[in-house]
């Protein structure tokens, strides 16, 4: 009963935070391999695999484009033996031209077992972020303009993310809200380009066995910040012999857009090729290649994402209740 009251209270808090009025700012880092580690988009995922798991991810978008985004993250999570709680830690560094964001977040997830094989959990991640603007990297037409920063401007701000996640052996669904705190310190520092918005995610997917050796995992992810165009991914991943994932994703924008229809960027669309391989029972390697359908031709085929993950213990991999979400 205590668990039910706790969950209802936290759901209420999440709902209250979700309907706050959004602020202005850049988008938070985008990943293509979240299909293999949903901790990047939902803190309630912490502890899903139970065994301790550590993953490093590096993403480089539009290689050779001046100021192109580069993102590095290190994420770790684990669950307790009773599968009632999960714990996580994530460190990230996101670089976009003269702007950079560095974050440290701790995650806690509380899980309720609905029956022998299905769970409903709520997760919260909280920590601190540093937003930095390096004026030396700007190339203004008028360097004497007093409105242009001449040095480095930075601000530290608290951060809070929250999410709900339901999963069973064959289905999962979740919602989450990111950047629920921390806008005011950035406004006070005039870091307009680095002010983080509220961001919201919805996920759903399932597992469909095609044969004894092949399983398909269709899924969808919707992103929305209520302040500009949202986007969605439609994914199809195939698992071969429980060791090799191969699949694709279609990504597109939707909603209001301030760009003219004739612009190459008016509707953001991309095809993503994904693969993930268990090199050993404890080590997995992932790669994603983004083919941007509406980018400038010179920078169309050059977004790459690499990840390496390590299971500190792999007892769940040897059990009949393997988890693939």
C-alpha distance (Angstrom), angle and dihedral (degrees) to the residues before:
residue distance angle dihedral
X1 . . .
X2 3.81 . .
X3 3.80 89.3 .
X4 3.81 91.3 53.2
X5 3.81 93.2 51.5
X6 3.79 90.4 47.5
X7 3.80 92.4 50.8
X8 3.81 93.9 46.4
X9 3.78 90.7 50.5
X10 3.80 93.5 49.3
X11 3.81 91.9 46.1
X12 3.79 88.0 54.3
X13 3.79 91.1 50.6
X14 3.81 91.2 49.3
X15 3.78 90.8 50.4
X16 3.81 91.7 49.9
X17 3.79 92.5 50.0
X18 3.79 92.8 44.9
X19 3.80 93.5 63.0
X20 3.79 97.4 51.8
X21 3.82 116.6 121.7
X22 3.80 110.8 -94.6
X23 3.82 126.5 -124.5
X24 3.78 131.4 -142.1
X25 3.80 128.0 -93.2
X26 3.76 149.8 96.9
X27 3.78 124.3 -47.3
X28 3.79 120.6 -94.8
X29 3.84 116.8 -111.4
X30 3.79 115.9 -65.7
X31 3.81 122.8 -140.4
X32 3.79 131.0 -170.4
X33 3.82 97.3 -164.5
X34 3.81 95.9 60.9
X35 3.83 84.8 111.8
X36 3.83 86.3 77.1
X37 3.82 97.4 40.4
X38 3.80 115.1 24.2
X39 3.81 90.7 -178.2
X40 3.83 85.3 93.8
X41 3.82 91.0 66.9
X42 3.83 105.7 21.9
X43 3.84 127.0 34.8
X44 3.82 90.3 -160.1
X45 3.83 86.4 73.8
X46 3.83 90.5 74.5
X47 3.80 109.4 119.0
X48 3.81 95.2 12.1
X49 3.80 92.0 128.5
X50 3.85 90.3 41.6
X51 3.82 94.6 -150.2
X52 3.82 116.7 87.8
X53 3.80 110.9 -89.5
X54 3.81 128.9 -174.9
X55 3.80 123.3 -168.8
X56 3.81 133.2 -179.8
X57 3.81 118.9 -161.9
X58 3.80 130.8 -172.1
X59 3.80 122.4 -171.9
X60 3.80 126.2 -173.8
X61 3.80 118.6 -175.4
X62 3.81 126.0 -164.1
X63 3.80 96.7 0.3
X64 3.85 113.4 -140.9
X65 3.82 91.5 16.9
X66 3.85 108.0 126.0
X67 3.79 110.4 -106.0
X68 3.82 93.2 4.7
X69 3.83 116.6 171.3
X70 3.80 117.6 -92.0
X71 3.78 122.0 -178.9
X72 3.80 133.2 -174.9
X73 3.80 125.3 -176.2
X74 3.78 136.2 176.9
X75 3.80 114.2 -163.6
X76 3.80 131.2 177.7
X77 3.79 131.5 177.9
X78 3.81 141.9 164.1
X79 3.79 140.5 173.6
X80 3.79 133.3 -137.6
X81 3.80 122.3 -105.5
X82 3.83 92.6 -103.6
X83 3.83 90.0 53.2
X84 3.80 90.2 -130.9
X85 3.82 96.6 116.9
X86 3.77 140.4 30.7
X87 3.79 132.2 -162.3
X88 3.79 130.6 -160.0
X89 3.78 145.6 176.3
X90 3.80 128.0 -164.4
X91 3.79 133.0 -177.5
X92 3.80 120.2 -172.7
X93 3.80 140.6 178.2
X94 3.81 120.0 -167.9
X95 3.82 121.6 -174.7
X96 3.81 123.5 -169.1
X97 3.79 114.3 167.5
X98 3.82 108.7 -65.4
X99 3.81 91.3 -10.9
X100 3.79 125.9 85.1
X101 3.78 134.7 172.7
X102 3.81 125.5 -160.2
X103 3.80 120.2 -171.7
X104 3.80 140.3 -177.7
X105 3.81 117.4 -167.9
X106 3.81 134.6 177.9
X107 3.81 117.6 -156.1
X108 3.81 133.5 -156.1
X109 3.81 125.1 -176.6
X110 3.79 126.6 -170.2
X111 3.81 115.2 -157.6
X112 3.79 133.0 -163.4
X113 3.81 119.2 -159.4
X114 3.80 106.2 -134.6
X115 3.79 92.8 -174.7
X116 3.80 136.4 -23.3
X117 3.81 94.5 -63.9
X118 3.83 108.6 20.9
X119 3.79 131.1 74.1
X120 3.78 139.1 -173.1
X121 3.77 117.0 -158.4
X122 3.76 142.2 173.5
X123 3.78 122.5 -150.3
X124 3.77 134.3 -168.2
X125 3.79 126.9 -168.9
X126 3.77 121.0 -168.4
X127 3.76 135.5 173.4
X128 3.77 144.2 105.9
X129 3.81 135.8 -62.2
X130 3.78 131.9 -162.1
X131 3.80 118.0 -148.7
X132 3.80 115.5 -162.3
X133 3.81 133.3 -173.4
X134 3.81 115.6 -168.9
X135 3.80 108.6 -157.3
X136 3.80 91.3 -168.8
X137 3.82 89.0 70.1
X138 3.80 93.8 56.1
X139 3.82 119.5 100.4
X140 3.81 104.4 -156.9
X141 3.82 124.1 -178.5
X142 3.82 87.8 -132.6
X143 3.83 111.7 35.3
X144 3.81 90.3 -174.7
X145 3.81 92.7 62.5
X146 3.84 104.1 123.9
X147 3.79 90.5 -147.3
X148 3.81 92.0 66.1
X149 3.83 115.7 87.0
X150 3.78 113.5 -116.9
X151 3.80 96.6 -163.6
X152 3.78 141.6 13.8
X153 3.79 120.5 -48.0
X154 3.77 118.7 -169.3
X155 3.79 139.4 170.0
X156 3.80 134.3 -172.5
X157 3.76 118.5 -142.0
X158 3.82 136.5 176.2
X159 3.77 118.2 -114.1
X160 3.79 135.6 -157.0
X161 3.81 131.5 -174.5
X162 3.81 127.9 178.6
X163 3.79 135.6 -174.5
X164 3.80 148.0 169.4
X165 3.81 123.1 -140.3
X166 3.81 132.0 -175.1
X167 3.78 120.0 -170.7
X168 3.77 140.1 170.0
X169 3.82 128.2 170.2
X170 3.83 91.8 -83.9
X171 3.82 106.2 26.4
X172 3.78 142.6 37.7
X173 3.79 137.1 179.6
X174 3.78 132.9 174.9
X175 3.79 146.8 167.8
X176 3.78 127.8 -157.6
X177 3.81 142.7 175.5
X178 3.81 123.9 -148.8
X179 3.82 134.3 -165.2
X180 3.79 95.1 24.2
X181 3.82 92.4 157.0
X182 3.77 138.1 33.1
X183 3.80 109.5 55.3
X184 3.81 98.9 118.4
X185 3.85 99.4 60.4
X186 3.80 88.8 54.2
X187 3.79 93.4 50.3
X188 3.80 89.8 50.0
X189 3.82 89.4 55.6
X190 3.84 93.2 46.9
X191 3.81 90.0 -121.1
X192 3.79 90.4 149.9
X193 3.80 93.4 155.4
X194 3.79 91.7 52.8
X195 3.80 101.3 43.3
X196 3.76 107.3 125.1
X197 3.80 120.5 -134.0
X198 3.74 129.3 -143.3
X199 3.81 106.1 -94.2
X200 3.80 127.9 -163.4
X201 3.80 130.5 -164.0
X202 3.79 135.4 -167.0
X203 3.80 121.6 -168.6
X204 3.79 135.8 -179.8
X205 3.78 134.7 163.6
X206 3.77 147.0 139.7
X207 3.80 147.5 -157.0
X208 3.81 122.4 -109.8
X209 3.84 117.9 -175.3
X210 3.81 110.5 -141.0
X211 3.80 95.9 178.9
X212 3.79 140.3 -23.1
X213 3.83 88.9 -77.7
X214 3.81 104.4 33.0
X215 3.82 131.4 59.7
X216 3.80 127.0 174.9
X217 3.82 123.5 -148.1
X218 3.82 113.7 -162.8
X219 3.80 116.0 -173.0
X220 3.79 144.4 160.0
X221 3.79 134.1 -147.8
X222 3.82 124.7 -167.1
X223 3.83 121.1 -165.9
X224 3.81 123.1 -165.3
X225 3.81 134.5 167.3
X226 3.84 97.0 176.3
X227 3.80 89.1 -130.7
X228 3.80 104.1 77.3
X229 3.80 142.3 -5.5
X230 3.78 114.7 -27.6
X231 3.78 125.1 -151.1
X232 3.78 140.6 -148.1
X233 3.80 136.6 -157.0
X234 3.80 125.1 -150.8
X235 3.82 109.4 -162.4
X236 3.79 135.7 -170.3
X237 3.81 117.1 -174.7
X238 3.82 126.1 -180.0
X239 3.80 122.5 -155.0
X240 3.80 116.7 -154.1
X241 3.81 120.7 -161.2
X242 3.81 89.7 -22.0
X243 3.81 91.0 -77.0
X244 3.80 110.7 74.5
X245 3.81 128.8 52.1
X246 3.81 121.0 -165.0
X247 3.77 126.8 170.8
X248 3.76 151.8 117.9
X249 3.78 141.3 -113.7
X250 3.79 133.0 -153.9
X251 3.81 114.9 -150.4
X252 3.79 125.9 -169.3
X253 3.79 139.0 165.5
X254 3.79 125.1 -124.2
X255 3.80 139.2 179.8
X256 3.77 131.3 37.9
X257 3.79 118.1 -0.9
X258 3.80 127.9 -174.9
X259 3.82 93.2 -158.6
X260 3.83 120.5 94.5
X261 3.77 117.7 -103.4
X262 3.82 89.9 -114.8
X263 3.81 91.9 61.0
X264 3.81 118.6 107.1
X265 3.81 86.8 -132.3
X266 3.83 98.3 46.2
X267 3.81 91.1 105.7
X268 3.79 115.8 23.6
X269 3.80 112.1 -141.7
X270 3.79 131.7 164.9
X271 3.77 142.5 166.2
X272 3.80 115.3 -139.8
X273 3.80 125.3 -160.8
X274 3.80 113.4 -155.6
X275 3.78 135.9 -172.6
X276 3.78 134.2 173.0
X277 3.80 125.2 -175.6
X278 3.79 133.0 -170.3
X279 3.81 99.2 -136.4
X280 3.81 88.0 -176.8
X281 3.79 131.7 -7.2
X282 3.81 88.7 -86.8
X283 3.83 104.4 33.9
X284 3.77 127.2 64.9
X285 3.80 129.6 -178.2
X286 3.79 125.5 -158.3
X287 3.79 136.4 -170.7
X288 3.81 133.6 -177.1
X289 3.79 127.9 -171.3
X290 3.82 118.2 -164.4
X291 3.79 117.9 -152.0
X292 3.81 104.2 -164.9
X293 3.79 108.2 -149.7
X294 3.81 96.9 -167.9
X295 3.81 103.0 36.0
X296 3.78 126.1 107.1
X297 3.80 110.3 -75.0
X298 3.80 94.6 -116.7
X299 3.81 91.3 58.1
X300 3.77 101.1 33.8
X301 3.80 103.5 107.0
X302 3.76 107.5 35.6
X303 3.81 114.8 87.0
X304 3.80 113.2 114.6
X305 3.80 135.0 178.6
X306 3.82 127.1 -170.2
X307 3.79 130.1 -174.4
X308 3.78 137.5 178.8
X309 3.79 122.1 -167.3
X310 3.79 133.9 -171.8
X311 3.80 129.1 -162.1
X312 3.80 106.5 -148.5
X313 3.80 87.0 -160.0
X314 3.79 123.0 15.8
X315 3.80 103.4 -167.5
X316 3.82 91.9 123.6
X317 3.80 90.6 55.9
X318 3.79 89.1 61.3
X319 3.81 94.6 47.6
X320 3.82 127.5 89.2
X321 3.83 89.9 -118.4
X322 3.79 98.2 70.9
X323 3.79 116.5 168.4
X324 3.78 121.6 -140.0
X325 3.80 104.2 173.7
